[in-house]
């Protein structure tokens, strides 16, 4: 092999060896978490106030909704 080709080949192999050590590490793995679960409960309370004969009857309906996200 010609000495010029031998030195060129040696320089090329040295460059590959040097660049091989500088490779960046692979990106970290991404952990996908499950979306949160939302649970809702509704409670309805009906109250009748007053006397229908005397002053009129009033009906009050109260709805309470509670949601929990886990």
Buried (B, 14 or more C-beta within 10 A) or exposed (E): EEEEEEEEEEEEEEEEEEEEEEEEEEEEEEEEEEEEEEEEEEEEEEEEEEEEEEEEEEEEEEEEEEEEEE
